[in-house]
Amino acid sequence: MADDLLDRLEAALREASRQLNRITRARLAEFELTLPRFYALKMVGHCGVLTMSALQERLGLAPSTVTELVDDLVEAGLVIRERSHEDRRVVTVALTPAGKRVMARLGRYRREALAQAAAGMTEEKLQALVRDLTLLAEALDRLAGSADGG
């Protein structure tokens, strides 16, 4: 593959992510959320219940940063943090009903924005894009795992 094509792919992925973050950030102020808090909420909502260590790993942030994010989300009433009854060293995080409502509203907003952005694409092209991006993400995940030694 030509280096130019790979450079364009990387630039397109970065720009799409940047623009989606920009659109999302415009709505986060309504909920007194920052982008990192939103992504922590999104990850917890997607997984249901996460340990603090799993959340830290999935966000790729330092443990102290994740603790600070979760502290803020607990204070805002959007997540609940509990110690495991089986192993007191394990701390889990889950969305509260208020957190679920916030994520539902933000999810609708992001889907509407994506629908508008993709309005010029046929369903077949959109399905192909999703398929190809999924394959790329899976390949990158495998590479990251081997780079981590995992």
N, C-alpha and C positions, 0 to 999 in steps of 0.2 A: 504494500500500500504506500502511496506517495505521502511523504512527510507533510506536504501542503494540505492534503485531505484530512489527515489526522489533526493538524493544527486547526483547521476549520471546524472539525467535529468538536474538539475541546472548547473552542471559542463559542460555538453555538450552544453547547451544554451549559457553559458558564453563564452566557447571556440569558438563556431561558430561565435558569435558576435565579439570576439577579433580578429579572423582571417580575417573576412570580413573588419573590421576597418583597419587592417594592410595592406590588399590589397588596400583598398581605399586610405589610407594615402600615399602610394607609388605614386599615381597619382596626389594628391592634390597640390603638389609643382608646377606642371605645371601651375596651375591656381592661385597660391599664396593664397591658402586656407588652413585653419586649419580644423581639424575634427569638432569642434563645429560650425564653420562658414558653413561647408558643411551641417551639419544636420539642421541648421537654414534655409539655402537655400532649402534643400530638403523638409522641412515642408511647407515653403511658396509655393514652386512649386506644391506640392501635393494639397494644399488647394486653390490655385489661389490667393486669397487676404486674409490676416489675420490681425486682430487687434494686436497691440503690446501685449496686455494682453493675448490674445488667444495664441500667439506664446510663450510667457513666460510660460503659463500653459502647453502647449504641450511639450515644451523642458524640463520642470521641473527645470528651472534655475531662479535665482533671477532677478527681473526687471532690476537692474543696469547692470547685465551681459548681458542680452538680448539687452539692449540699446547699450552697447558697441559693441556687435556682429553686430547689424544692422547698427550702425555708420560705422563700417569697410566695410560692404557690400555696403552701399550707396557710400562711398568713392571709392570703387572699380568699381562702375557702374553696380553692379549686381542686386540691388534692388532699388525700389523707395519707399519713405516713404511720406505719405500724411495725412493731417488732414481731418477728415470727414467734409463734408459741412453741414450735418444735426446736428452733435454734435462735436463741436471743441475740446472737451476733448478726442475724440476717434482718435487714430492714426492708419492708416493701412499701411501694407507693401505688396508689390507685386514684382514679378520678372520683370526685364527689359528684352528687347530682348537679351542682352548679357548674362544675368543670365540664360535665357532659353536655350541658346546655350551651356553654360558651363554644365548645369544640364543634357542636352541631351547627351553630350559626356560622362560625368561621369556615367550616367545611363546605357549607352551602355557598358561601361567598366565593371561595376559591374555585369550586366546581363551575359556578356561573362565569367567573372570569376565564377559566380554561375553555368553557363552551364557546364564549364569544371569540376567544383567540383562535379556536380551531374551526370556527364557523365556515371558513373557506375550504376546508378539507372534506373530502368524501369520507364516509364511514370506513371504507376499505383502506384508504390511506392512513386514517387515524389508527385503525387496528394494526396495520403494518408498522407504524411508528411505535406504538406501545409494545408490540412483539419485539422489535429490534432493540428498543431501549432496555427492555427486560433482559434480553440476551446479553447486551453490553454490561448491564449492572451485575448480572450473574458471573460473567467472565472477570469483571473487575473485583468482585467479591472473592473469587477463587484466587486471583493474583494477590490480593491483600492478605488472604489467609496464609498463602505460602510465604509471603514476605514477613508475616508475623511469626512464622514458624508453626502456624496452626493448621 
